[in-house]
Amino acid sequence: MGKILGNLRYSVLLAVVLMVIMAIGLHTAVMDHGYATPFVLFLHVLSGITWIGLLYYFNLVQIPTMPKVPAELKGGVTKFIAPEALFWFRWGAIATLVTGLGVAGLKHYTVEAFTLQPGFRAIGIGMYLAIIMAANVWMIIWPNQQRALGLVPADDAVKASSARTAMLASRTNFVLSLPMLYGMVTQAYLGG
């Protein structure tokens, strides 16, 4: 078991195999009808965990800790950890957005949510906040992080300015994440 758990690819494969076994064991009878919506919802939650989990990592761990890291060790974060985390962060945002729109379409409430009709306001506001947050990831955070991390050429002043802009945009997403999540989660139980 140590060989499997010690290798990320094997671990991912094991997780997928266990999920497939569970899906077949529990839901084979409904896979021909009505299965798409809960499966796309599952993908939405999974991608959302990736995206928002990394948002929280950046805001609760990496940003506050970087000033404490000795200068000779910062390169380990900026050259290796941050670029990899930002890859999963930005693609997690897109996957969350696409699967969320998929759920809304499959459940036939896209128009009601986007027009903030009674009964769909909470999910609609959550959707708008998620769109703003995803746009923020791709249009502000990622371009500025590329400069700040030296992934694209920039002088030191531009790097510093870009780092601050990326941090403020990330912090904005952090602030928006709570009302966004509240709207998404409470819609099913409380309406809106």
C-alpha positions in Angstrom: 0.0 0.0 0.0 2.9 2.3 0.7 4.0 2.0 -3.0 0.5 3.2 -4.1 0.1 6.0 -1.6 3.7 7.1 -2.1 3.0 7.8 -5.8 0.6 10.6 -6.6 -0.5 9.0 -9.9 -1.2 5.6 -8.3 -3.1 7.4 -5.5 -5.3 9.3 -8.0 -5.9 6.1 -9.9 -6.9 4.3 -6.7 -9.3 7.1 -5.8 -10.9 7.0 -9.2 -11.2 3.2 -9.1 -12.8 3.3 -5.6 -15.2 6.0 -6.8 -16.2 3.9 -9.9 -16.7 0.8 -7.7 -18.9 2.9 -5.4 -20.9 4.4 -8.3 -21.5 1.0 -9.9 -22.3 -0.6 -6.6 -24.8 2.0 -5.6 -26.1 3.6 -8.7 -26.1 1.2 -11.6 -29.9 1.1 -11.7 -30.1 4.9 -12.3 -27.2 5.4 -14.7 -29.4 5.4 -17.7 -31.6 8.2 -16.5 -31.1 11.0 -14.1 -27.4 10.3 -13.4 -25.9 13.2 -15.3 -27.0 15.9 -12.9 -25.6 14.4 -9.7 -22.4 13.4 -11.5 -21.9 16.9 -12.9 -22.7 18.3 -9.5 -20.0 15.9 -8.1 -17.5 17.3 -10.6 -18.5 20.8 -9.7 -17.9 20.2 -6.0 -14.6 18.5 -6.7 -13.3 21.3 -8.9 -14.6 23.9 -6.4 -12.7 22.2 -3.6 -9.6 22.4 -5.8 -10.1 26.1 -6.7 -11.3 27.5 -3.3 -9.0 25.2 -1.4 -6.0 26.7 -3.2 -7.5 30.2 -2.7 -7.6 29.6 1.0 -4.1 28.1 0.9 -2.7 31.3 -0.8 -4.6 33.6 1.6 -4.3 31.8 4.9 -0.9 30.1 4.4 1.4 31.3 1.6 0.8 35.1 1.6 1.1 35.5 5.4 4.1 33.2 5.6 6.2 34.5 2.7 7.6 37.5 4.7 8.8 35.1 7.4 10.7 32.8 4.9 14.4 33.5 4.7 15.5 35.1 1.4 17.6 32.1 0.4 14.5 29.8 0.7 11.9 31.9 -1.1 13.0 30.6 -4.5 11.7 27.2 -3.5 8.2 28.6 -3.2 8.3 31.1 -6.1 10.0 28.8 -8.6 8.4 25.5 -7.8 5.4 25.6 -5.4 3.6 28.7 -6.5 3.6 28.0 -10.3 2.3 24.5 -9.8 -0.4 25.7 -7.3 -1.4 28.5 -9.7 -1.8 26.0 -12.5 -4.4 24.0 -10.4 -5.9 27.2 -9.1 -6.7 28.8 -12.5 -7.9 25.5 -14.2 -9.9 24.7 -11.0 -11.6 28.0 -11.5 -12.6 27.2 -15.1 -13.7 23.7 -14.2 -15.8 25.0 -11.4 -17.4 27.6 -13.6 -18.1 25.2 -16.5 -19.5 22.4 -14.3 -21.6 24.9 -12.3 -23.2 26.2 -15.5 -23.7 22.5 -16.5 -25.5 21.8 -13.2 -27.7 24.9 -13.7 -28.5 23.8 -17.3 -29.3 20.2 -16.3 -31.5 21.4 -13.5 -33.2 24.0 -15.8 -32.6 27.1 -13.7 -30.0 29.0 -15.6 -32.3 31.8 -16.8 -34.0 32.1 -13.4 -30.6 32.3 -11.6 -29.1 34.8 -14.0 -32.2 37.0 -13.8 -32.3 36.7 -10.0 -35.9 35.6 -10.0 -37.5 34.8 -6.6 -36.5 31.4 -5.4 -33.2 31.6 -7.4 -31.6 34.7 -6.0 -29.1 33.0 -3.7 -27.8 30.7 -6.4 -27.9 33.6 -8.9 -25.8 35.9 -6.7 -23.4 33.0 -6.0 -23.1 32.4 -9.8 -22.4 36.0 -10.5 -19.8 36.1 -7.7 -18.1 32.9 -9.1 -17.9 34.5 -12.6 -16.3 37.6 -11.1 -13.9 35.5 -9.1 -13.0 33.3 -12.1 -12.5 36.4 -14.3 -10.3 37.8 -11.5 -8.1 34.7 -11.6 -7.5 34.7 -15.3 -7.5 38.5 -16.0 -5.8 39.9 -12.9 -4.2 37.3 -10.7 -2.5 35.1 -13.2 -1.0 37.8 -15.5 0.3 39.6 -12.4 1.7 36.4 -10.8 3.5 35.6 -14.1 5.4 38.9 -13.7 5.8 38.7 -9.9 7.2 35.1 -10.1 9.5 36.0 -13.1 7.7 33.6 -15.4 7.6 36.5 -17.9 10.3 39.2 -18.0 9.8 42.2 -15.8 12.0 44.6 -13.8 12.0 44.6 -10.0 9.6 47.5 -9.7 7.1 45.8 -12.0 7.5 42.5 -10.2 6.8 44.2 -6.8 3.8 46.1 -8.1 2.4 42.9 -9.8 2.9 40.9 -6.6 0.8 43.5 -4.7 -1.9 43.6 -7.4 -2.1 39.8 -7.5 -2.3 39.7 -3.7 -5.1 42.3 -3.6 -7.1 40.5 -6.3 -6.6 37.2 -4.5 -7.7 38.8 -1.2 -10.8 40.1 -3.1 -11.6 36.6 -4.2 -11.1 35.4 -0.6 -13.6 38.0 0.6 -16.1 37.1 -2.2 -15.8 33.4 -1.5 -17.9 33.3 1.6 -21.0 35.0 0.2 -20.5 32.9 -3.0 -20.4 29.7 -1.1 -23.3 30.7 1.1 -25.4 31.4 -1.9 -24.5 28.1 -3.5 -25.0 25.9 -0.4 -28.2 27.5 1.0 -30.1 27.7 -2.3 -31.1 24.0 -2.1 -32.4 24.3 1.4 -33.6 27.8 1.9 -34.3 29.1 -1.7 -33.6 32.7 -2.2 
